[in-house]
Amino acid sequence: MKSLIVVLMLCASACAVDLEVLHEWNLLDYNFPDYEYASKYRPENTVFTGLEITDDKLIIATPRLRAGVGPTIAFIPRNAPKGSSPQLQAYPDWSYHSAVVDNNTCSGFISVYRLRQDSCNRLWVLDSGIQTSIDNFQRVCTPKLVIIDLNTDTVIRTIVFPAEVLRPASLTTNLVIDETQGTCDSAMVYITDTAAPGLIVYDAAKDSIWRFMHPTMFPDPDFGEMMIDGESFTLMDGVVGLGFSPNLGLLYYQPLATDRIYSIATSILRKGPLAENEALAVQLVGKKSSQGLGLAVDPRDDTVYFSPLTETSLASWSPKTNQQNLVSYDRQRLQFLSEIRWAEKDGGNVWALTTRFQKFFRRTINANEINLRIVRFPKTTAPSYHPLSNNLYSF
């Protein structure tokens, strides 16, 4: 570990020189429609975890980890001034977010961790249906997928998960859309169940859904405690990070409480439930220097992006060359990358959501400091990547 710390200290300024802070907030602020909504809001409990980059919007997911969260889906204009702290607006509109005022209508949204856009300009929203998941884990509604037409901002389809793919502790947190075998209404969707660890697969063409489970999807108790910028917290989350390589036909995944990344062939996931006594063919991809959450894949060259939490950095690995690189290191601005996105609608740049989640979790957040950021790592940084000689990752 000493050699890793030395490497990061030596390149602290150089590794962060191309990091762009697009937006930053001390605490999130919303355009509440009236006093009743505003009076329920507790910004110290509101932290974003999901991001989608559309032509004209940045759509953001803020799950109901604790009481007092605002709309669980919101947006800011794509053209908001760089470096600004824009006020968030409910998406599609406030009528979908009555849960803010404790009117838990299952036709609206309860708690969304992540959302994804497909090739038909539609947004797939994964609603966990769970309120206050950190404090007392209240199931309000059955988990569902909601598809929204981004051209009209209207809901066009809702898929409610059947009981057979759920468990009492199910918490659906992430999704990947696979359009290699069929697009839009013929896509496959891979979904993480974090608290009752497993992968759920939805076949949109057949409107069928099934579940997989494997020991690698569970949290490792040896990695339940995490350290970020000298502050530790314990969170025993199972599989949550997802990355998808269409070219290689691989789904990469990682629990939060682990130091490892795994992969599974999407051909296995697509073919349906396993036969009795059939084993799931999971592969160990590699071992990281610490726990991590966000994963992303650049489909142009299959580079995998990941973020070791303790090292407050973004790193990459090429499955073709086994090259490992430090993309950026920043002790303050790269704390807890909850979301890493390869942005097709931004020329292939990599984006990330960074938060001081450890302070939100421990209730030590300071409203006078910057705690949430949307950052970007332009593709032009590629020539200046800094190799880490396997310090962040090993194979």
N, C-alpha and C positions, 0 to 999 in steps of 0.2 A: 504493500500500500504506500510506503514512503516514496518509491520511485514514481508512482502515479501522481501523487500530490506535487512532487517536484516538477514533473512535466507540465501539469496544469498551471502551476504558478509561473513557470518560465514563459508560457505562451498566453498568459491571461489576457493581455491587451491585443495581441495579434489574432488570437482565435476568435475574438469578439468584434473585430473591426468591421466586419461586413454584416453584423446582426442589425436588422432594422426593427425598431419599435414602431409598429403601425398605429397602435392605440394603447392607452394605459389608463387605469383607474385606481384611485384609492379604494373606493367601493363602488359598486354598480348603481346606476340611477336610471329610473324608468319614467316614462310619461304616463303616470297613473291617470285613469279616467275620472276619478273622484276621490273624495276624502276617505271613504270606506276602504278602498283598495290601498291607498297610501298609508293609512293608519296601521294596516296589518304588516307592512313591510319591515323586515329586519335585515338591513344590508350586511351586517356582520355574519349572517348565516348563508349568504348568497355567493356562490362560487361557480364559474362556468367550467364545463367539462367537454362540450362538443361544439364543433365548428363546421359549417359548410360555406363554400365560397361560390356564389352564383354570379351572374353577369352584373347585377346591380345591387346585391345585398351581401352582407356577411350575416349568416343566420347562426345564432348561438343558443346552446342548450344549457340550462341551469337546473339541475335536479333538486328535488326537495329533500336535501340531506337533513335539514332541521326545519323547525317551524319558521314562518315569516318570509319564505322565499317568494319572489315576484313571479311573473309569468315564466313558465318553464321553457318556453321557446320565445326568443325575441330576435330583433335584427337591428343593424345599423346600416346606413347607406354605404355602398362600396366606395363611393367617392368622398367620404368624410375626410377632413384634412388629416394628413399624416401627423402622428404625435398627439392627436386630440383625445378627449375623453367624452365621446358623444353619448347622449342620453339614448337608452335602448327603448325600442317600441315593440309591443306585443305582436307575435306572429301566429297565425294569419291576422287575428285581431283579438280584442279583449274578450269576446264572447266565448273563446275556447279556454279561457283561463280563470273560470270562476272559483277554482280551487284556492286562489289567492285569498278569497274571503270565506274559506271553509265550506263552499258549496261544491261538494265533490261529485260533479256530474260526469258519469263515465263516457258521455258523448264528447266531452272535452278532453284536455290533457291534464294528467296528474303529475307525472315526474319523468322527464326526458333527460337521459344522459348523452345520447348521441343521435345524429341524423345524417342521412346520405342522399346525394342527388344521383339519379340514373341518367341514361343517355337520351331519355325522352323529356328531359327538363321537368322531372317530377322529384319531389322530396319525399323520401321514406323516413318516417319518424317512428322511433322505437320508444313507446311509452311503457315504463315499468309498472305503473299502477301503484307504486309504493310511496307513502308519505313518511317523512322523518326517518329515513332509512338508517341514519347513524344512531339516533336516540332510542326509538322504540319500534321501528319497523312495522308500520301500519299498512296492511294491504287494503287499499280502497277500491281498486278496480282490477280486473283481469288484465295482464299484459297484452298489448296489441301493437300491430304495425298500422300506421296511418299513412296513406299516400296522398300527397298534395300536389296539384298542378301548379307549378311555379309561374305559368303564364297568367293564370287567373286567381291564384292564391285560394283555391277552393279544394276541399277534400273530395277525392274521387273514389277512394276505396279504403275500407277498414278490415283488417284481418285480426280477429280476436283469437288468442292462443288457446287451443283445447287443453283440457285438464291433464291428458296423458303425457304431455311434454313438460309439464310444470311440476314443481315440488313445493312443499309448504314454505320453504325459505327462498324460492326463486326470485332473483333480481336481475332482470335483463338490462344490460348496460351498453352493449356495443354491437355494431353490425357491419357487414361487408356485402356489397352487391356484386354478384358474379354474372356478367353478361356474355361469357365466352360461348355458351351453348344456345343462348337465345336472349334477346334484349327485352327490356321493359316488362311487359306482362308475361314474359317467358323466362325471366331472370331467376337465379337462385340467390337466396339470402342466408348468410351465416351469422348467427347471433350468439353472444356470450350470455351465459347464466353465471353470475359471479358469486352469489352467496350460496347457491346449491350447485356447485361447479359442474358445468357441462357446456356443450355446444348444441344449439338448436338450428335445424336446417329447414328453410321454407322454400318449396318449389312453387313458384307463382303460376307456372303454366298448368300444373295439376291441382293447384290449391291444396297441397298436402304438406304436412309438417311432421318432423321426427326429431329425435334427440340422441346425442352421443355423450358418453361419459368416459373419462380416463383419469388415472391417478395424477398425470401431469397437469391436469386442469385445477387441481386443488392447491391451496396455499401451503407453503412449507413453514412450519412453526419456527424454524431457525432464522427465517427472514421476515417475521411479522413486525419486528421493530425497525423503523427507518430513521435515518439521520439526514437532515437537510440544513445546511448552514448552521451547524452546531445545535440544532433543536431536534429532539427525537419524538416520535409518536408511534403507536402500535395500531396496525390495521391489517387484519387477516383476510384479505380479499383474494378470491380465486381468480380464474381466467377472466381477463378484461381487455388486455391489449390485443389488437388484431391488425394484421397486414396481409395483403393479397397480391400475389404475383400471377397475373393472367398468362404470361409467357411460360412460366415454369409449372403452372397448375398447382400452386402451393398456397395454403393458408398458413400464415405464421401466427402464433399466439403465445401469450405469456400471462400467468397470474401476476398480480401485483406483488404478493409475498413470495418471491423467488428470485434467484439470480440467473435464470435460464430462459431461453427462447426455444420453442418447439415448432415443428411444422407437420402438416398432414396433407396428403394429396387431395385436391378437391374432387377428383374422380371417385374417391372413396366416400366422401361426404354426399355426393350427388346421387349415388346409386340406391340410397334408402337405408333403413335401419339394418343393423348387423344381424346376421343369423345367430341362432343360439350357439353360445360358446365361441363365437368368432371374435378375434382380438382386433382392436383398432390399431392400425399401423402408424404409430406416431414416431417421428424422428426428432432426436435432440439436435438442434441447430448449433447451439453454442452457449457459453457461460459468460455472463456479464460481471462487471466489477461491483455492481449493487443492483437493487431492485429498480424496476421501471414500469411505466404505464403505457405511454403512447408508442405506437409502431406505425410505420408507413413504408410503402414500396414505390420506387420510381419505375413504372412499367417500361420505360425506354431501355434501361440497362439492368433492371431487377435489383438495383441497390436497395438495401434495407436500412431504414433510419430508426434509431432508438435513442433513448435518453436514460443513462444511469442517474438515478435521483440524487445519490450522495455527491456525485461529481458535478452536479449542476451543469450539464453539458448535453450537446447533441452530437451523436457519433453515427458512423455509417459502416456498413459491411457489404462487400460485393461477393455474392455466391459464385460468381464466375472466376474471380481472381483471388479470392480470399483476402483481398486488401481491406484493412480496417483503418478508418480515418477519424480524427477529431474534427468535426465540422465547426463547432463553436463551443466556447466555454465562457460562462459569465456567472459569477457567484451570486449576484443579486437578480439579474434579469432572466435567468434560466432555472428558477426553482420550480420543481414539480410540473413537468410538461405533461399535462393530462391528455393532450391531443396533439398529434403530429399529422400533418396533411401534405401530400404531394398535390400541388394545385395545378390541375390541367388548365383551368381558366386564368392562370397567371403565368403562362409560359413555362410551367414545370418547376417553379420555385417551391421550396418547402416552407410551410407555415406551421406555427405552433401556438397553442394556448399555454401560458405559464401563469402559475398562481403561487402564492405563499400558502398552499393548502395546509401545511403543518400548523400554521397560526389560526386559520379558520377552524381546523379540527380541535386544537387545544384551547380555543377561545382566547387567544392572546393577540388577536388582530389589532393593529393600530390604524385608526381611520385617518391619521395625518401622514401616512406613508403610502407609496404606490404598492399595491398588492396583486393586481391583475394586469396582464398584458397580452396583446396579440402581436406576435413577432414574425418576421420573415427572414429566411436565409436565401438570398438570391442565388440562382444557379451559377452566376459569374464567380461565386466563391470557390467553385470546384478546383481550379488550379492551385489555390492556396491552402488546401486541406493539410492538416498536420497529422502525420502518422503517429500512432501511439505505441507501436511495437507490442501489440496484444495486451496493453494495460487495461483497456476497457472491455475487451472481448477475447475469448479464447476458443480454440477448436481442437 
